[in-house]
Amino acid sequence: MYAIISTFSKTFDEVGLVYFVPTFLEWDIKAGMIVEIPLKDQIEIWVVLKVWNKEELWLEIDESKIKALISIKNDFLFLKNYRLELLPFISSHYFTPIHNSACLFFPKNLREKIEKGKLKITSSQPSPLEEKELAQNPPSTLKEQGGLALAKREYSGVEEVRGWGPKPLSPSQQKAYDEIIKSDKNKILLHGITWSGKTEIYIHLIKDYLDKWKQTLLLIPEIILTNQLADRLKQVFWEDIIVLNSSVSEAKKTNYWLDIESGNAKLIIWTRSALFYPYNNLWLIIVDEEHDNSYISDSSPRYNGIEVAEKITELNWNKLLLWSWTPSVKSMYRALKGEYKLVNLFEKYT
């Protein structure tokens, strides 16, 4: 048995390195785990991308030159579901070494804690209680690639609104909302004028998903925009919201990483880097001001946040909502071709 592994340090590999899996690890090793490997004269920790039987291995290898894994550093699945395919996609699609892609998925402080063995985290397999809940409420509407609902949320069954609650939708807003909800396409472009009240549509959509224990990711183009938008959302979703910005410490990012992975965080607001956090129950991605150039990373690894959101949607089968009052040429072209559902909102909200 062999494993293809990605490092966190600089190497010249494009798709990962191949290591032999010793017999005593064959029953325990899984893709997404962190393992210890020998590299030159050092022992390093890397993440497993793929596990292959010998007959399945697609690479021509010289077995005499293949080194063996040393041990499993942590049996927690740091990569799973769609993220196992998203990581190598970033590397191949944007022509960047695999370690550059891996570092996007692991915040710096998280990597340091893993390396030092200070991360208090155990196997990510569902508990007996979670398995019972999943058996009673199977995610039947998800495609096979979709994530499982592992969120632990106390819910009384009463339709209650937190904080100030959502405002009533105008007829034009209600029409746009209905088109989004009922669309048979999971990629939607909402084209609206300024002051059309798109935030209230966001709120109604987010509430629909939160009431069903589902996660929502709201991407914004610049950190400064979080203040006004986040304040309005906190008025409604104060207990379920995480707002990440430049003032958040690296240690806090690790805590948020764990909150998102566990499902405790239901609504996440951040810029493009939030795309790489470990959502297990993500059903809605909203991209505000999708035409903004800040969704494109101009430092290594370079990537287009809109394209990454689309790839996640293809792998995870969540709903993707792009909004802009001046859509990018590419997005409008795809909407006119029918690849996106085009929803118009041209009436000001009063």
N, C-alpha and C positions, 0 to 999 in steps of 0.2 A: 504494500500500500504506500502511496505517495501523497504528499501535500504540497500545494502551491501556496507560497507564503509571501506576504508583503512586509517590508521593513518600515520603520519610522525614520531611519537615517538615510543619508544620501547613498544611493547605489546607481549603477548604470542599467539595471534591469528594466525592461519595459512592461512585462506581464507578471512579474514575481519570480521567485526562485523555487526550485524543486528540491524537496528533502524527503528522505526515506522515513516512514513511520514505523518505529519498532513494534514488534508483536505485542508487547505489554501495553501499548497505547492504542491499538487498533479499535478496541471496543469503546473507548472513551472520547477519542478525538472527533471534533465536528468543525465544520466551516464556521468562522466567526469567533473562535476561541483565540486566546493569547498563549503562545508557546515559547519555550526557550530553545534557541538554536545556536550551533557553533558557527561563527563567521570569522574566518582567518584565525587569529589567536585570541578571540574574545567570545563571550557568551552574551547574546542579545535577545531581546523579546520582540516577536513579530506577531502579526495577526494572520490566521489561516484563511485563505480565500476559497480554496477548493480542496476536497479530498478525493483521490482517485484510486481505484484498483489498478493493478499493473496492466491488465488488458484494456483498460479504458484510457490510459494515458496517451495523449495525442502528440506528445513530444518525443523525438528520438533522443534517448539518453544513454550515457555510458554508466552502467550501474556501479562500476568500480570507483567512479568519481563522485557518487552521490553520498553526501553526509546524512547522518540520522538526526532526528529531533532528540532533544535531551529530556524535556518534560513538558507537561501542560502547566503553564503559569497560573491560569485562572480558568475554571470551567464555565464561567459566565459567557453567554453568547453576545459579544460586543457588536457583532454584525449579524443581522438576520433579515428575513423577509426580503423586500425589494432592495435593501442596501447592499446585499451581497452582489447584486448585478450592477448597481449604480456605481460602486467604487471602480471596477475595471472599465466601465463605460466612460467615466471621466478621463481616465488615463488614455484610452484608445481614441476617443472622439476629439480630445483637445491636445493630443500628442505630447503628453507629459509623463515623466517617469512614475511608476506605480506608487513610490513612497510619497510623492507630492499629493496624489489622490488620497492616500491613507491619512495623511495629516489633516485633511479637511474634515474627516469624520471623527477625529480624536482631538479635543482641545488640549492645549499644551499641558495644563495642570493635570488633566486626566491621564495623559501619557506618563507624566512624572510619577504619579501615584501608582500606576500599574507597574512601572519599572522598579519602584522601591518597595512594592508589596504592601502599600499603605491604603489601598482601596478596599473599603469594607463592603464587599458585594459578593453575592453567592450565585448559584445556578439560576438562570433566567427561565427555567421551566415553570409552568403555572402550578400553583399550589392546589391541593385537593378542593378547596373552596372555590377557586377560580375555575377549575375544571368542571365543577358542578354547575356553576353559573353559565359557563359556555355551553354545557350540554342542554341547559334549559332555554338558553337564548342564543342559538347558533347563528353566526353571521351569514345567513343564507343568501343575502343579497350581494355578498361579495363575490368577485371572481376568485378563481383558485389562488391567484397571486396575492390577494388582499391580506391585510393583517387581521389578527384576532383581537377581540375586545377584552383587554386585560385590565382595564381601568377599575380601580376600587373607588366607587363613589356612593355615598349615602344618598338615597333618593326616596323621598316619601311617597312618590306617586302623585303628589298634588301639583298641578300646574301653577307654580309660583314664579314671580319675576323678582330678581334681585335688584337692590338699589332703586333707581328711578324707573327702570323698566324701559322697554322700547317704545318709541312714539308710533302712533298709527300711521300706516302707509297711505299716501295719496293714491288716487286711481291709477296714475301713470306708474308710480312705484310698485303698486300691487300687481299691475300687468307684467312689469319687468321681473318681479319676484316669482310670479307664477311660471313665466317662461323658463326661468333658470331651474326651478324645482322640477318642472315636468319635462325638461329637455332630455332626449334620448342620447345626446352627445355629452361626454363628460369634460369637454373643453369648451369654454364659453367666453366670448368677448362682450363685455358690457360697455357700450359706447354711449357716454352721457355728457351733458354740458355741466359746467361748474354750477354749484348750488342746486343740483338736481336731487340731492338727498341720498347719495349712494351709501353714506355711512349707515343710514337707517336700514337699508337693504342688507348690508353686511350684518347688522345686529340681528335681524330676523333670521337670516340664514344660520349664523353662528348659534343662536339659541336653539334652533331646530336640531342641530347636531349635538350640542351639549346636553340637551334633554335626553338624548339617546346614548350618553356616555362616550361620545366620539370627539376626537381631537380636531382642532382647526389651526392652521398656520396662516397668519396674516403677514405678508411681506410688504415692507415699505421701502421707498428708495433712499431716504436719508434719515439718520437718527433724529434730527431735529423735528421731523414730522411726527415722531411718536407722541410728543407731549399732548397736542390737541386731540389727536385721534385716540390715544390710550386713555386720556381722561374721560372721554365720552364712553368708551367701552368699559372702563372700571366702574362707571355708574351702574352698569347693568350686570357685569360678570366679575365683580370684585373678588370673589373667592377662587376663581378658576384661572386667573390670568397671570401670565409671565411676560414682562416687558424687558427685553434685553437691549442694552445700549452700551456706549463706549465707557461708561462709568462702572460697569459691572466687572468685578475682579475675576481673575482666572480661576480662583478657588470657587467663586460663586457660579461660574459657568459649569464647573464640574457638578455642583449640586443641582443645577438646572438640567444638566444632561441626564442625571439619574431620575429627576422628577418626570422628565419627558418620557424616558424609557419605561418607567413604572406605570405611566398613565395618569399620575397624580396631576400633572399639568394638562389642562384641557385647551386653553387658548394661548398661543404663543405669538408674540409680535416682535419682529426683528427684521434686519436687512437680509441680504442674500445668503449669508453664511448659515442662517437657521435651517436652510434646506438639508443640511447634512447631519442634523441631530436625529436621535433614534426613536422615531415615531413608530409605535406598534398598532395604533388605532386611528390613523390619520384618514379622514374622510373628506376634508375640504381644504384646499389651498386657495387663498385670495391674494392676488398680486395687484397692489394699488399703484396707480400711475405706471402702467406696464411699459410705457414708452421711454421711461427715464434711463439714461445711460449708466447710472450707478449700479444697475443690475448686472453689468458686465465687469468682471474682474480684470483689472489691468496689471496685476502682479501675479507672480507664479504661485500656484497654478492658475492660468487664465481660463475662464469659463464664462458662459452666458447663463445667468440665473433663470431666465425665462425658458431656455432650452432644457435646463436641468429640471425645472418644475414640470415641464411637459414629459420628460423621461420618467420621473417619479409617477406621474399620473398614468402613464402607459403600463408601468410595472405593478403599481399598487391599486389601480382602478378607483382612485378617489375622484372627486370633482375638482376641476381647476377653473377658477373665475378670474379673468383678466379685466381690469378696468382702466379706462383712460378717456379723457376728453379730446385727446389728439392721438389716436392709436398709431403704433408704428406701422410702416408700410407693409412689413412682413405679416403682422397680425391681421391687419385689415384684408390683405390679399388672401390669407388662409380662411378668414371668415367668409369672404365672398365666394371662395371655392367650395365652401361647405365643410371644411375640415373643423372649423369652430362653429358653434351656434352663435349667431349675432343677435344681441339684444340691445335695443335702442332706448335711451332715456333722455328725451329732449325737452322736458318740461321742468321749470324751476319749482322747488319744493317750498311751500309757504306754510 
